[in-house]
Amino acid sequence: MMWILFVTIFIVLLTYWSFKKPKNYPPGPISLPIFGNLLSVWIALKTYKLHHVVWKKWSEKYGNIMGLKLGVLDVVVVTGKDLIIEVSNREEFDGRPDGLAFLMRSFEKKLGLVFSDGKIWNKSRKTVVKCLRNFGFGSRSMEYQIIEECNALVDYLVETAGQPIKANHMFNVPIINILWKLVAGKRYDIKDERLEQLCTLVYRSFKTNNMSGGPLSSLPFLRYVIPDTIGYTEAKMIHRELNAFFSEIIAEHKATVDPKNPRDVIDILLIDMMQNKEIFTMEELHVIMLDLLEAGVETVNNTTVFMLIHLLLNPDVQAKLQKEIDAEVGTRKPILDDRSRMVYTEAVILEALRISTVAAMGIPHKAMEDAKLGDYFIPKGTVILLSAYELHNGDHWKEPTVFRPERFITSDNKVRHEDGLLPFGLGKRRCMGEGLARSELFIFLTHVLQRFNIKVPDGDPLPSTEPVDGITLSAKDFNIVFEPRF
């Protein structure tokens, strides 16, 4: 009967551990043994639908620093501009979570650009940025690549003019091509079926979880019990398919690489490996490719799609935008130099970044050591979620639910830059692709609205601004008609 005693002691210790919170841990909902607040989250989602709304409602009760227990994870939700800025700029909060949901995508190791930290992250970011700059990243040549892809999209819209098009993923291939030309030295046709399938896989991977890590991270042992229910089976399949795609590209490069004439980022990294410089392993190369594929596509595509929705719902904004394009650009193609004169267009983009906030909780941080935040103790290893959606849509904004670009225009007709608008984060972990993303949003918006009026197909309902939950927020499916203006 000794085993019964051991099991009993184990259960008692597990129950005690799951109830126990560190001394002076931030306040939050009462947690249950083993599950912590997971059941409370599940119940709250029945009412509020979206994770970031649940965190907002609870933070209103428990404060701007709210402590949760999600299974095995200590999670702190931070709300408010000053606290978000503080966390973003403090080195001890620069870590990334260790949860299974985040490690599955990187061979269950901390690799790559997005979900690594410490020396690995510093090495990856420094090396990849240097390689990208060798091929024009951040330089004037990127503008030409953005315009090239935008021209291909406009040509496609001309072919399909007047026909209803599903808008949700229409920018995926052009956005991938802009960066992929530097990474892998190739571009894809806008109707390429293989790349469309890969974009679908990326989309599904972002919908199987949320930024807290979900059950895969909070109760990882469930993968051995109910792998299908918690998304483990699907996540494995998705990353197996994505890695097969990366393996094909790497194999093509290996077969044709010239050590004296690297063509792209993959070539440079492969040459370094061949010369035993030990810059990266093959696994690291896979994860870097995944990071570069995912990061730009989901955020820029989703923001652009939400921007189209708001233009459909606000035809007066669409008309003002087109009036400015006509006045400042005319019939020639817009370029980035036009931005400084196109105040209303910039305001539309800023308002889209604010009201949509597709990275509703940013990318999760992790406490690298025991720390104090406000009056509370944050234990080493705690996952920290920054409530970017509330920062951009809280009551401190006048009419936050109204799409009103004028809020970003001063009385003397200049762009107003609000320090409470932080769509790309702050500090060392600020998005390295911010400049590229802002350029893409401007070029895509101006090129499309210069050539087309956009409207909802006859008989279709107006598109919804209510997002679909996930690691990033995305729009519900809707159709759009592009009618040529000239």
N, C-alpha and C positions, 0 to 999 in steps of 0.2 A: 504493500500500500504506500511505499515510499514515494512513488511517482505522483500520487494524489497530493501529497504534501508539497512536493516541488511545484506542481501545477497551481496549487492554491496560493503558494507564496508568490509565484510569478504573476498571477492575476492581481493579487493585492498590490504588489509593487507597481505593476503597469497602471492600475487604477489610480494609485497615489501619484505616480509620475504625471499621468495625463490630467489630473486635477490641479497639480501644483503649478503655480505661476511664480516667476522670480520676484523677489522683494522689490517693491516700488515699480512693478511692471505697469504700463499704461492701462487704464480702465477699459472694460469692454463687456460684452454679453457673457452671462454665465456659461461655462463650458461643461460638457459631459465627459465621462470617462472615455478614453480611447478616441472618440470622435471629436472631442472639443466642441467647436462651434459649427461643424460641418452640417449637422442636421438643421440648425438655425438658419444657415445660409440657404439650404435647400428649400426650407419652408418660405423664407423671405423672397426667394426667386419666383415663387408661385404668384406673388403679388406684384413685385417690382420688375420682374423679367430680366433685368440686366445687372451684372455684378457691380458695376460702378455706382448704380443707383442704390443698391443695398448698402455699400460702404458709405455713401453720402447720408442716407437716412440714419444709419447707426452712429455716424460721426456727429450728427446733430444732437444726439442724446449723450454720447460718451466723451465728446471733445475732439479737438484737432489732432491729438495724438491718441489713437485708439488701439488697444492691444487685443489680439485674437489668438486663439489656439485652433489651428486647422489640422486635426490629426497629430502628426509628429512635428508639425511646423509651428514655430512662433512667428506670427505675422503682425506687423504694425502698419496701420493705415494713417498717412500723414495728409492733412488738409490745411489749406491756407498758404498764401503766397510766401510769407516770410519763412515759414517752416520748410516749405518745398525748396526754396532757394538755399536755405541752410543745409539741408540734407544733401542736395546736389553738389555743394561745394566742399563738403567735409570728406577728407580722404578716408576716414574710418568707415564711411558708408558707401564706398566705391565698389564693393563686391557684387557678385551676381549669385543667385540662389543655386543650391546644390540639388534641387529636387529632380526626381526621375523624369518628369515631363520635359525639363530643359536639357537634361543630359542624354536622353534617348536620341536626340538629333545629332549628337556628337560622339557616338560610340561609347556612351556612358562615361565620358571624360570631359573635363573643362578645356575646350579648345575653341579656336576661332576668334571672331571679333565682337560678337554680341553677348554671349553668355559665359565668357571667361573673365578672369580677373588676375590681378597681381602680375608676375613676370610674364606669364603666358600671354595675357592681354596686351601688355606693353610691347612685347616682341611682335605679335601678330599685327597690331595696328601700325606700328612704325614701319614694318617691312612692307605691308600691303599698300599703305598710303604712298610710300616711296615708289613702289612698282607702278601704281596707277598714275602717278605724276609723270613717270617716264613716258607714258603714252597719252599724256594730255589732260589727265584729270585735274580739274580746277583751272584749266587754261582756256583761252579763247576758242581753241579747237573743239571743246565740248559743245559750244553753242551750235557749231555747224552740224554736229552729230544729232543734237536735239531737233534741229530744224529738218534734217534729212528724214528722221523718223516721223516727225509731224507731217511732212509733205506726203509720206506714204499713207498715213492715216487719212489725211484730207482726200487723197486720190481714191481711197476705198470708200469714203463717205460720198464722194461724187458719184461713184458707180452705183451706190445703193440709195441715192437721194430719193426722198419721198417714201421710202419703205421703212416700216417699223424695225428697229434694231434693238436687241437687248444690250443695254448700256453698261451693265455691271462690270464687265471685264474687257471692255473695248480698248483700254489703254495698256493692258498687260504686255503685249508683245512689243509695242514701241518703246515702253519703259525699259524692258529687259534688254532690247537691242542697244540702247544708249550706253549702258554700262558693260554689257556682254562683249561688245566689240573690243573694249580695252582688256577685258578679262580673258576671253577665249578667242578673240580675233575673228568673230563671225557675227552675222546678223541673220534673222529669220524673217521669212515672208509673214505679213500680217495675218495670213490665213493658214499658217503652218499648223497642221493637226497635232504633231508631236508636242510642240511647245504649248499649244492650248491644253493638252492633257496634263503637262507638267504644271501649268498655272492652276489647273483644277486641283492637283495634288497639294500645291502650296496653300490654296484657299482652304481645302479641307483640313490641312494640318493646323491652320489658324482657328478653325471652328471646333476642334476637338478638345479645346482647353481654354483657360483664361489666365491672366497674368499672375494669379496667386499660385498657379501650378495644378489646381484641381485635384481630384482623387489620386491621380498618378503620383503626385508629389506628397500629398498629405497622408495617404494610406497606401504606400507603394506595395505592401505585401498582398494587396488585393489583385495584383496582376497574376498571381498564382491561383486565385480563386474564381474571379469573374473578369477575365481579361477583356472580353468583348464589351461588357457593360461599362467599364471605366475608360474605354478608348485605347487600351494598350495594344490590342490586335491591329486596329486600324493605323495607329501611329507607327508600328513596326512596318506595316506594309507600305505606308507612304514614304518612309525614309529609305526603305529597301529600293523602291522604284526611283527615287531621286538620286540615290547613290549609284544606281546602275547607269543613269543618264550621265552623271559626272565621270564615271569610269570610262564610258565610251569617248567622251571628249578628251580625257587625259590620255587614253590609248592612242587616239588620233595624233595628239601632240607629240607623244613619245616617238611615234613612227616617223615624224617629219621634222623634229626639232633640229635647228642649226645652232650650236653653242655660240657661234660668232654673230648671229643675227636673230635675236629673240623677237618674236612677232607680237607677244602679248604677255599679260601677267603670268599665265600658266607656264609659258615657255621659260620665263625668268626663274620661277620657283623650281621647275624641273631641272634646269641647268644647274642651279645651286645644289640640288640634291645629287645630281650626277657627279658633281665635283666635290662631294662629301663635305659640303659646308655645314650640313646639319641645321639648316635654317628651319625646315619644316619636315614633318613626316607625311606620308601619303594620306593618313587620316586627317591631319590638320588641313591639307590642301582641299580635301572633300568638304570639310566644315566651312572653310573660308568661301568656297564657291557657293555653298548653301546660304551663308550669311549674305553674300552680295546679291544672290538671286532673290531671296525673300525680303530683305529689309527695304529695298527701294520699291519693289513691285506693290506690296500690300499697302503701304502708307500713301504713296503718291497716287496710285490708282484709286484707292478708296476716297481720298480727299477730293480728287478731280470729279469722281462720280457724284459725291455729295454736292459739290459745287454746281454741277449740271442740274441736280434736283432743285436746288434753291433758285436757279435761274428759271427753271420751268414754273416754279411756284410764284415767282416774282417777275413777271414780264416787264415791269417798269425798270427793274435793275438790268435785265438783259438789254433793253432799249438804250439805257444810259451808257452801258458798257460799249455797245456797238457804235454809239454816237462818238465816244472818245476815240475808239479805234479808227473810225473814219476820219476824224479831225486830225489826229496825230500821226497816222500811218498812211491813210488813203488805201490804194489798191496794191501797193507793194507789200511784201511779206514782212511781218513784224520781226524785229530783232531785239536783243537784250538792251541795247542802247536806248530804246524807246521807253524803258521802264521809268526813268527819272522824270519824264514828262507825263506819264499816264497814271495820275494820282488815283483816279476812281478805280481803274483796273487793279492796282496794287491793293486798294482798300477791299475790293471784292475777294481777292485771294486771302488777305488777312482775316476777313470775316468768315470765310470758309474754313480756314485753319482753326479759328476760335470755336465756331458753333458745332463743327463736326468732331474735332479732337478724336481722331480715329484711334490713337493710342491713349485710351481713356485713363489708364493708370500708369502711363509711361512704360518703361522696361524696369522690372523690379530690381531694387538694390538689395544688398545684404551687408549687415554689420560685420566688418572684418575683425573686430575686437569688441570687448565690453565698452559701452559708451553711455553718455547721458544726453538726452534730447529733451529740452524744456526741463520739467521737473521730474522726468521719468528715467528709469534705467532700461537700456536696450541691450539685451545679452548678445554676445558674439554668436553669429549664425542666424540672427533674426532676419526674416525677409521684410523689406520695407517697400510698401506701395505708395506712390505719390499720386494724389488725386488730381490729375491734370484736368479731367473733365469738369470737376467742380470749380477748379481755378478759372476755367474759361467760360463756365456757364452758371456761376453762382449769382446770388442776388446783388453782389457788389457791382455787377454790370447792369446798366439801364436796359430793361426789356431784353433779358438774355436769350429768350427763345425766339426773338424776332431777328430775321436776317437783314441787317442794316449796315451796309458798308460805310455809311457816313460817320459812324462812330470812330473810324480810323482816319478821318480827314479833319484838319485844323481849320479855324476860321479864315486863315489866309491861304487855303487850298494847298496844303502840304500834307504828306503822309504822317499820321500820328503813330508813333511806335510806343505801345503800352508795355511797361515792364511786367505786367501781369499776364502777358501772352507769351507762353513758352512751349510752343509745339514741338521743338526739337531738343528740349532739355537744356541743362546747364552743366557747367563744370567739366571735369575730365571726361565724363561719359556722354557729353553732348554729341549728338548725331554727326558723324563725319561726312555724311552726304547732304547736309543742310543746304549748302550753296547750290548743289546740283538739283535738289528737290525744288527749291524756290524758282530756279531757272526753268525747270520742266513745267511747273504749274503756269508760269507766265506765258511761255511759248505755246503750250497746248491750248490754253484758254483763248489767247488772242488769235491764233491761226484758225481755230474752229469757229469762233464767233465772228471773225471777219468774213468768212465765206458762207456761213449758214445761220438761218434762224432755227431755233430748236423748239419743238412743241411735243405735246403728248399725242399719240395716235388717236384718231377719232374712235370713240367708244371705250377707250381705256380709262381707268381711274387715275387720278393724280398720284404721282409717286409719294411714298411715305418717307418722312424724315426720321422715323423711329428705326434705330439701327438693329442689325443682327449681332448678337453677342459673340465674343471670342477673344483671342489674344489681341486682335485689333477689331474695331467696329467696322462693319460693312453695311452697304445699303441692301434693302430688300429688292428682289428682282423687279425691274420695270423696263418698259420699252420707250424708245424716243425716236422721233422723226427729225431728220436733218434736211431742211429745205434751202436750196442754194439762194444766196442773196444776189449773186451776179454770175 
